[in-house]
């Protein structure tokens, strides 16, 4: 029997095969140097469109998600 191990190249190809994250991962690894700027601009545009459609809840949701994540990050930093 052989064991299946996910070494970094195999994991990299697995991520690149995912429908939504694959093209993004490929562009970040091999694409244009300005791609991260376009990715941030697209995310901010989607957030602005969500604010126009759903109003204040769409504006507040990222802060509500970020608060527990920051708490976990602070705990991880404190633990070393």
Secondary structure, DSSP 8 states (H G I E B T S, - for coil): -------HHHHHHHHHHSTTHHHHHHHHHHS-TTHHHHHHHHHHHHHHHHHHHHTHHHHHHHHHHHHHHHHHHHHHHHH-
